[in-house]
Each structure stands twice: as structure tokens, then as C-alpha cells.
Amino acid sequence: MKLPRKVTDTTRNNRVGQMKPTENQIVIDRYNRRLAEFGRDPRTLGWTKGKQKLRFHILLSHWSLQDATILDFGCGFGDMYDHCKELDPTVRYVGVDINPQLIAEGRRHFPEAELFSADVFEDGLPRQYDYIFSSGVHNFKIEDNWQFITDTFDLFDKYATRGFAVNFLSNRVEFELADTYHADPVSILELAYRYSNRVTLRNDYMPFEFTVFIDKRETFDKNYTVYPDFMTFVTR
């Protein structure tokens, strides 16, 4: 048995997920300035406290990725590629970022990785992937962050065949910086349930960040109402 899928509104005429051209350029210019200052360094991407590997670990440890094709959305230099190869050499990694300078630097460091620069909300993606992961993409404040989030989820739902995962800064904090966006975990969880009933939210690895996993493999045993991965624990 499989639950009914979410129906996406196709009546909108505007580009999905579109930041204003000025916002796109602000994001690109921000990273270019940091690249000129720091070079290929986590600080260029805004990761200043050495926690990038932890975020990758959380994103990539939820599902078995053996022989899976994954997309790293907003990949920066493609550093997740290195983590994937440590985790499972069979992972087929693809990275995309709107900033061509970051991609060029990533290609120099990871010549064997598939990295490309594109505005995927304008041009779409060239193919589907088993899983899509996104780290830090929604941390900067723009005019309409919530619309950007929902449109990103729509995009991931279209191009991910098995599932997708996204991390966020949490609004369960004592203060927020002026230029950062902090998402409400409850609202993100409610949004996730529009795409699947098989959802996980993790807020157990850092107090002020969380990750949501949307698993699109919703088929379950109709007699036991249990997903296949867990049938070995069911007494028959």
C-alpha cells in the first residue's frame, strides 16, 4: 500500500524558488569576496567553527547510500564529495551551485567529481537523483525565505526518486543575527508531511540547528502498517 502523493500547484506562472536577480547577485558577490580573502576554505562558505563535517555526517548517515546517485544542492566547493567517498566509495556524487567561481575552485581540487554551475530554478536539472541533500542554503535572510523553502522542496520532490534532506538554523534560540534566517522546526515538519508520511527531524546533534529527512519510499505492508525496513521486528 502507498499513501497518496502530494499534488503540486502547477498554475503559478512565476519561476519557482526565484530570488530576485539582485538577491542572486548579492549571494554570489558575498562568496566571491570571501573566496578572494580566504581561498578554498570553510570560512568562504560561512562555516567558521569547524562543524561542516558534522553537518555532512548527519545528512549522509540517515540512508544507505550504496550505489546511490546523490545531488549536493548548493555544493560550494563540493567538499561533500570527499565525505561521500570516505563513507561509501560506491556513491555517485554530483554537486551544483549557482556560483561559477566556487565550482571552478572545486573542480581544481576534485577533478574527478561531477560539479556544475547553474540556476536550477531557471533551467531545471539535467536528470533525477536517488537522493538530494542541501546544507546551509537557507541560512541567509532574503525577502521571502518561506517561499524559497517551499519552492526548493517542490524542486527536490520532482528530482529526487527516493528522498531528500535539508538542514536549517533553528528559531529556538536566544538571539538571531540580522542577516541569518532561522526556521521554525514545527513549520518545517508540517511542510515535510506534504511530501511524505515517512519523515524524520533531527535536532539532537546541535542545539540550534536541525535537519529534516523526507523519505519518498512510502510503500508499507498493509497488514501490519509497517515500512519494509522494519518488518524484521514484527512478530508474525
N, C-alpha and C positions, 0 to 999 in steps of 0.2 A: 504494500500500500504506500502511496505517496501523497503528501499534502498538496493542496492547490498552490500553484506558483503565484507570486505577486504579479499584478498586471501593471506595467509601466505606462504612464501617460505619454502618448505619442502626439498629442495635439499641440504641444508647445512649439512655436516657430523659432524661438531663440536658441542659440547654441547652448548645449548643456555644459554646466560646470565652468562657464566662461568667467574668468576675471576680466575686469576692464583692461584694455590694452596698456593703460598707464600702470595698472597693478602688476600685470605681467612683467613690464619693463622694470618696475621697482624691484621685484623679486630677483630678476636676472642681474640687475646692476648691483644689488646687495651682495650677491655671491661673487660677482666678478671683482668687486673691491676687496673682499676677504681673500679671494684667490691670489690677487696681486700682493697682498700683505703676508699671507701665511703659506701659500703654495698648497700642495696636496696634503691637507691636514684636517682633522676633525673640526678644528675651530672655523675653518672656511664654511663648513656646513652648519655651524651654530652649536656643535656638540663640544662643550668646553670642560666637561667634568669626567671624561673617560668612560662614559656609560653606553657608548654606541654598541659595543659588543654584547652587553646585556640585553639591549633592545632587540638586536638581531637574534639572540638566543631565544627570547620569548616568542618572537614572531615565527621562527622556523621550527620550534620544538613541538608544536601542537599536533601536526600531522606527520605521518610517514611520507617523506619526500623521495623515496627510492624511485628512480627513473621518471620523476615528475618534471614537467616543464613549468617554470615559475617566472613571473614578471615582477621585477622590483620597480615600483612606480615612484618616480621622484628619486632616482637612484644616486644622484650626485656623482661621485667618482666610481660607483659600482663596488664599493667596499663589501657589500653583502655577498658578492661573488666569492671572495676569499673565505668567508664564513661558511658558505654553502659547500665548498669543496672540502673543508675540514669536517663538516657534518656528514656529507654523503657525496662521494665523487661522481655518483650517477645522476645527480641533479643537473638538469639543463637550465642554466640561468640566462635570463635576458633582462637588461636594465634600460630604462627610458627616463630621460629628464628633459625639461624644457630649455635648459641652459647648455648651449653647444660647447662652451669653454670647459665646463665641468666634464662633459662627455669626452672631449679631446684629451684632457688630462687623464681621465680614467682609462682610455684606450692605450695611452702610453705606458701606464702601469700594469694593465691587464690586457695585453694584446690578444689573448686567446678568448676573452669574454665578448659576448654579443651585447654591445652598448650602442644606443642610438638616441638622437635628439629629435624631439617632435612635440608639437602642441596636440596632444591626443584628443582633446575636446573639439578641436577644429578638424583634424584629419582622421580620427579614429585610430585603431590599432591594426597591424597587418594580419593578425591571427588571434585565435583563442589560446589560453594557457590553462594548465591544470589549477594553479593557484596564483593569486595576485597578492603581493604584500606592499604595504606603504608605511614608511617610518618618518615621522616629523613633518609630513606635507601640510598638515592642518594646524601647525603651531603658530603661524603668523596671522595677525589680525588683518582682515580685508573688509570691504564694505558689507558683504553678506556671506559670512562664514558658513552659516547653516545651509544655504542653498548650494554652496560649493561642496559641502559634505554629502548632501543627498544626491547631487549630480555625480559625484565621484562614486558613491555606492551603486548608482544606476549603471555607470560605466563598467565597474568591476563585475557586477552581476551579468552584464552582457558578454564579457570576455573571459570570465573565469568559469571553467566547467565543474570544478569540484568545490572551490571555496575561496574566500579572501579574508585578509586580516589587516587591520589598521590600528595604529596607536595614536594616543592623544594626550595632551596635558589636561589634567582634571581641574574642574572648578571647585573641588572640595579642598580649597587652600585658604590660607590666611591673607594672602595678597597676590595680586597679579601684576605683571609688568605691562606697561602701556601698549607695547607693540606685539604682545603674545595673545593667542586665543586659547581659552580654557573651556573645554567642552563639558557638558553635564553628562555623567555616565548613564543616568537613568534615561535621558533623551536618546542617547546613542543606542542603548539597549532596545528601546522601543522601536527605533528606526531599523535596527538589525532584524527584528522579528517580521518586518515587512518582506524580507527576502528569504527567510528560512525559519523553521521552528527549532533548528539544531544550531544553537547559538551559545557561545561561551564569552564571558567578560572576565578578564584577569586584572585585578588591582592589588595583587599580593606580592609583587616584586619591587615596586617603588611606591611610596605613599601618595605621590602627587601626579602619577602617570598611570594610564591603563591601556589595555589592548582588547579589542573585540574581534572575535573569530566567527565568521558566518560560513557554516558548512552546508553546501548545497546538496549533499548526498542524503536526501530525506527519506528514502525508501526504508520501511521498517516492517518487521514481522507483524502481520495483522492479528495474529492470535495472541501474541504476548506484548504488543506495542513496545517493542524494544528495537533499537538500531542494531544492525548485523554485528558490529564490532563488539557488542556486549552480550550477545546471545550465549556465550560460553558460561556466563554467570547465572543463567536462568535455569532453575530446576524444572525438568520436564517430567 
